[in-house]
Amino acid sequence: MTPIGALLIGEVLAETDLPEGAFSILPCRRDGAELFTTDERLKLLSFTGSPGVGWKLKRDAGKKKVVLELGGNAACVVDADADLDDAVARIVFGAFYQSGQSCIGVQRVMVHTSVYDKFKKKLVKATQVLKRGDPKDDETFIGPMISEKEAKRLEEWIQSAVQAGGTLLCGGDRDGAILAATLLENVPGDQPVCAEEAFGPVAVLSSFNDYSTALDEVNDSAFGLQAGIFTRDVYHMLAAWDRLDVGGVIIGDVPSWRVDNMPYGGVKESGLGREGIRFAMEDMTEIRNLVIRTP
């Protein structure tokens, strides 16, 4: 459903000196892609997408090496000593860039009780001014989701969260495929908007008194891609590194921060293997060993 980016990459590759047949770009739906999984001529499967599809492909891949970059349910912890204005600016970006359609988009935000009310007020204010509409307009921040079906699905998740006792702080309304940037609080943890991958413009706020409890809440997820920790306490930083069951811990920024040379990937339902140039090369090659004995 999103072939244009891959086709543009193909245009770039076509202008290089790669040998003919070195790459193919074949937009297709799931039934066509499944053939790549089972054909033994293709020695490795690298898949980015939903856990349901990814783990099925792994089961079907047989003897192939498999690299999976799957879903996320990324959390941010805002500690008592955080720079709130900076944290708000980064979390607004992390939650709503690409209309929230990122596997490392901020979905859960845990804030220390001593700064919760102040942080919430700032975050709601910053979220409410985000312009939505035509993505070709430079002023637009919230554009359409991939389809109206997906926008309706997430709208239903938001409504379910409110019916279950959650509070809608802002957003929640939909115009076709465009869903407003949405903030919720006090949502039961078993609600889909908390427990599953939202993959849209919504984030859920909660508060904590004890930092250790906040780390437990980050880990209380089937996913484990990346987490963001806004703290100035070096001991809290190290505790997050030691305890969080995720592929990457980002200190002082959102989990959405990523550069192409870092080892990027997750654990649990978020997949296996690592992207990032050096690390992808390791995952996508076989180590060979040459021994020479001189008589």
Helices and strands as residue ranges (DSSP letters): H 4-14, H 30-38, E 44-48, H 51-60, E 65-69, E 74-78, H 84-96, G 97-100, E 106-112, H 113-128, H 148-163, E 167-170, E 174-175, E 178-179, E 182-185, H 192-195, E 202-208, H 211-219, E 223-224, E 226-230, H 234-243, E 248-251, E 267-268, E 271-272, H 277-283
